[in-house]
């Protein structure tokens, strides 16, 4: 199998992205989709002074 992949890689080595995508689509290989990163859900921070039960202390060393 690696010999066949080597031949395909050699054949497509000088081709542009569109030519590679067209060749792979002919072989029924799905085109890689761009990754869409989901926004991380974060716990909202309270507005300063509005949450007296929250105490924050910072010590600079």
C-alpha positions as CSV (number, residue, x, y, z in Angstrom):
1,X,0.0,0.0,0.0
2,X,2.8,2.4,0.7
3,X,4.1,2.1,-2.8
4,X,0.8,3.2,-4.2
5,X,0.7,6.2,-1.8
6,X,4.3,7.1,-2.8
7,X,3.3,7.1,-6.5
8,X,0.2,9.3,-5.7
9,X,2.4,11.7,-3.7
10,X,5.0,11.9,-6.5
11,X,2.2,12.6,-9.1
12,X,0.7,15.3,-7.0
13,X,3.9,16.8,-5.7
14,X,4.0,19.8,-8.1
15,X,0.3,20.3,-8.4
16,X,-1.6,23.2,-6.8
17,X,-4.2,22.8,-4.1
18,X,-7.1,22.9,-6.6
19,X,-5.6,20.2,-8.7
20,X,-4.9,18.0,-5.7
21,X,-8.5,18.6,-4.5
22,X,-9.9,17.7,-7.9
23,X,-7.7,14.5,-8.1
24,X,-8.7,13.4,-4.6
25,X,-12.4,14.1,-5.3
26,X,-12.2,11.8,-8.3
27,X,-10.9,9.1,-6.0
28,X,-13.9,9.8,-3.7
29,X,-11.6,11.1,-0.9
30,X,-13.5,13.8,1.0
31,X,-11.7,17.2,1.1
32,X,-10.5,18.2,4.5
33,X,-12.8,20.7,6.1
34,X,-11.5,23.7,8.0
35,X,-11.6,23.3,11.7
36,X,-14.2,25.4,13.5
37,X,-13.4,25.9,17.1
38,X,-16.4,26.1,19.3
39,X,-16.4,29.1,21.7
40,X,-15.5,28.0,25.1
41,X,-18.3,28.5,27.6
42,X,-17.0,30.5,30.5
43,X,-18.5,31.3,33.8
44,X,-19.2,35.1,33.8
45,X,-17.4,37.1,36.3
46,X,-19.5,39.3,38.6
47,X,-19.4,43.0,38.1
48,X,-17.0,44.7,40.6
49,X,-18.8,45.7,43.8
50,X,-22.0,43.8,42.9
51,X,-21.1,40.5,44.6
52,X,-20.0,41.2,48.2
53,X,-19.6,37.4,48.8
54,X,-16.7,37.2,46.3
55,X,-13.4,38.2,47.8
56,X,-10.3,38.5,45.7
57,X,-6.9,39.0,47.1
58,X,-3.6,39.4,45.2
59,X,-0.2,39.4,46.7
60,X,2.7,40.6,44.6
61,X,5.9,39.0,45.4
